[in-house]
Amino acid sequence: MPSGNGPALPSRLMPADRTQPPEPTGAPAPSFGGLWVPLVTPFRAGSVDHPAAARLVTRLLEDGAAGIVLCGSTGEAAALDEREQLALLDQLLAAVPAARIVMGVAGNHLPSVLARVRALGERPLAGLLVSAPGYVRPAQDGLLAWFCAIADASAVPLLLYDIPARTGAHIARETLLALAAHPRIHGIKDCGGDLAKTLALVADGRLQVLAGEDLQLFGTIASGGVGAITASAHCFTPAFVELIACLRAGELGIARTLFLRLVPWIEAMFAEPNPAPVKAALAAEGVIDASLRLPLTPASAALAARIALLRGPHLQGRLPQPGPALAPLDRGPDR
């Protein structure tokens, strides 16, 4: 349960037109528990393949995923223009319950980011996944003010996205605990690589903590996290759903067995830059085309062969057998 004892927002960060953060509307706090899949963006002949995206989302939700995250790093958002992103979002909103869609938001120019957040707020969404501005590497006061400005502008709940390997911005524990006081900030996709920070957020209880590093899924949820945003769960989705359910129920023995069976698959999905391995796996099933937009390139032949071996059990409704994890071929900040 939330402790409610964390630090409040500094008064200097309150907007001029109010002295306190906006009061909650009375609606129940949104739940981001369970498995959320950061959706790959299918392409065909250089354009977004909308029918393939719809088929993939339908499969993921039927397999038990709590929801999907659009236009994150796995979705190659940096290679999509705003028109493409909104077209994909609107297409899926017409077919999928809004409570099962989170939209990624990133950028360095605050007025542009705020305009985008306001436009997205006109659509029914579960929430927005918002990262720190990349390349800038601001001080903690700057990060605090950045996220508060975005939360103030948003009509929907926010998930913070802590991924310093991509943004170059380290969000300190104290900053995250201060941001937890904002009534529109409800959770965090945790790719920070700092176990002490993760445990502090879980102990504080105000933010829903979701594992963002697939191999940290077991430890994060076993420690009290509510779920995961997991790219490798595009395949073996029911197994990931069961794993998270077992962890949340405290059935650690069953969960450990499931997780160790999935580790070789997770390793394979991040052996080369994300989302090339995931797209290769889905393409081998005929679900989508494997194409990406530069500077990303398709998975290597060696990795594709390894994926084919691991996919065999998946096609038969089984999990891979325990065995040596795939040695990384080209690791990087790929979540």
Secondary structure, DSSP 8 states (H G I E B T S, - for coil): -----S----GGGS-TT-SS-----SS------EEEEE----EETTEE-HHHHHHHHHHHHHTT-SEEEESSTTTTGGGS-HHHHHHHHHHHHTTS-GGGEEEEE--S-HHHHHHHHHHHTTS--SEEEEE--TTT---HHHHHHHHHHHHHH-SS-EEEEE-HHHH-----HHHHHHHTTSTTEEEEEE-S--HHHHHHHHHH-SSEEEE-SGGGHHHHHHTT--EEE-GGGGSSHHHHHHHHHHHHTT-HHHHHHHHHHHHHHHHHHTSSSTTHHHHHHHHHTTSS-----TT-----HHHHHHHHHHHHHHHTT----S------SS--S--
